[in-house]
């Protein structure tokens, strides 16, 4: 099955991971890292600086595609479009 994310097509047979996450500053220069949305909602208590939100897709071990969004709502809309393709 082929799915489209922001005009890029991927064969679901090749996808090894597909997940949403928040991107936050680590506190070390301009370095950022991914954190789960659950951790952001439950544990962060507003103590982190959120840079954005992303959908991360891995094809095998090496190839990674990142789709970044300014807001969680924008990311959620794209996740909804992905989900509708999988039904």
Secondary structure, 3 states (H helix, E strand, C coil): CEEEECCEEEEHHHEEEEEEEEEEECCCCCCEEEECHHHHHHCCCCCCCEEEEEEEEEECCCEEEEEEECCHHHHHHHHHHHHHHHC
